[in-house]
């Protein structure tokens, strides 16, 4: 593995942990959702730490911010997809409190990262 600076960012580490949460949740989805919401949620979750990493590797401030914004937007996608999953009966909203807490926490961390990028 590469030893790069993004791996020292707390927000990147938490985003990696969040990916595992999303994978655990979607393991319980029906097999016929494998190419639907399961895939969408997993791809959006993986996008968060991936875009943080890519942003951290960019020199121009504008580029770094843009990748961090994409990471944050992926969290909004995940929120929407979780809402759809609840509406479809694939999961219960009551079982998502930890996920929503982490989602909000990551959103705040990435927002702070965007604002502090200079």
Order of alpha helices (4+ residues) and beta strands (2+ residues): alpha-alpha-alpha-alpha
